[in-house]
Amino acid sequence: MCTSIVEIVKAEGSGKGKDGWFALTNSVVSYDHPHYAMLEEAITIDFVNHGRGPDARAAVELTLESAKELHGALSRAIAAAEKEESQRAA
């Protein structure tokens, strides 16, 4: 089943692809058939630089449970980083 679930956001940072490191322009999160993982459906996260073509891509395919765990870890790390940054500014 194709879900048409896709979220695209701007991204600043770097990703590592087959030709080495590249600057990011976007992150793409989708829920659909994976390309590689042996799953019926997967949360796929692509970190891309659209200006450099299809080779400027770093991707992961996760089960829903793994994606939830990653979401929690990101939320906790972001909260801790924001606290750290606020203490530096004080």
C-alpha positions as CSV (number, residue, x, y, z in Angstrom):
1,M,0.0,0.0,0.0
2,C,1.4,3.4,-0.9
3,T,0.7,5.9,1.9
4,S,1.7,9.2,0.4
5,I,2.9,10.2,3.9
6,V,5.8,12.6,3.3
7,E,7.2,15.4,5.4
8,I,10.0,17.6,4.0
9,V,11.9,20.2,6.1
10,K,14.9,22.4,5.5
11,A,18.1,21.0,7.1
12,E,21.4,22.6,7.9
13,G,24.3,20.3,8.7
14,S,26.3,17.5,6.9
15,G,25.6,14.0,5.8
16,K,27.9,11.3,4.6
17,G,27.1,9.5,1.3
18,K,29.0,7.2,-1.0
19,D,31.2,10.1,-2.2
20,G,32.0,11.4,1.3
21,W,30.5,14.3,3.3
22,F,28.1,16.8,1.8
23,A,26.2,19.8,3.0
24,L,22.5,19.2,3.7
25,T,19.6,21.2,2.3
26,N,16.6,19.0,3.4
27,S,15.4,16.1,5.5
28,V,12.7,14.0,4.1
29,V,10.6,11.7,6.3
30,S,8.2,9.2,4.8
31,Y,6.2,6.1,5.6
32,D,6.0,3.7,2.7
33,H,7.6,0.6,1.2
34,P,11.3,0.5,2.1
35,H,13.9,0.1,-0.6
36,Y,16.2,-2.2,1.3
37,A,14.9,-3.2,4.7
38,M,12.9,-6.4,4.8
39,L,9.7,-4.7,6.1
40,E,6.3,-4.3,4.6
41,E,6.3,-0.5,5.5
42,A,9.0,1.6,7.1
43,I,9.7,5.1,8.3
44,T,12.4,6.3,6.0
45,I,14.5,9.3,6.7
46,D,16.6,10.8,3.9
47,F,19.1,13.6,4.5
48,V,19.8,15.2,1.1
49,N,21.3,18.0,-0.9
50,H,19.0,18.5,-3.8
51,G,21.5,20.7,-5.7
52,R,24.1,17.8,-5.8
53,G,21.8,15.2,-7.3
54,P,20.8,11.7,-6.1
55,D,24.3,10.7,-4.8
56,A,24.1,13.4,-2.1
57,R,21.8,11.3,0.1
58,A,22.1,9.5,3.4
59,A,19.1,7.3,4.3
60,V,17.8,5.1,7.0
61,E,14.7,2.8,7.0
62,L,13.2,2.0,10.5
63,T,10.4,0.0,11.9
64,L,7.7,2.2,13.6
65,E,8.9,1.1,17.0
66,S,12.5,2.0,16.2
67,A,11.3,5.4,14.9
68,K,9.4,6.0,18.1
69,E,12.6,5.2,20.1
70,L,14.6,7.6,17.9
71,H,11.9,10.3,18.4
72,G,12.2,9.9,22.2
73,A,16.0,10.0,22.1
74,L,16.0,13.1,19.9
75,S,13.5,14.8,22.2
76,R,15.6,14.1,25.3
77,A,18.8,15.1,23.6
78,I,17.3,18.4,22.3
79,A,15.9,19.2,25.7
80,A,19.3,18.6,27.4
81,A,21.1,20.6,24.7
82,E,18.6,23.5,25.1
83,K,19.2,23.5,28.9
84,E,23.0,23.4,28.3
85,E,22.8,26.3,25.9
86,S,20.6,28.4,28.2
87,Q,23.1,27.9,31.0
88,R,25.9,29.1,28.7
89,A,24.0,32.3,27.9
90,A,23.4,33.1,31.5
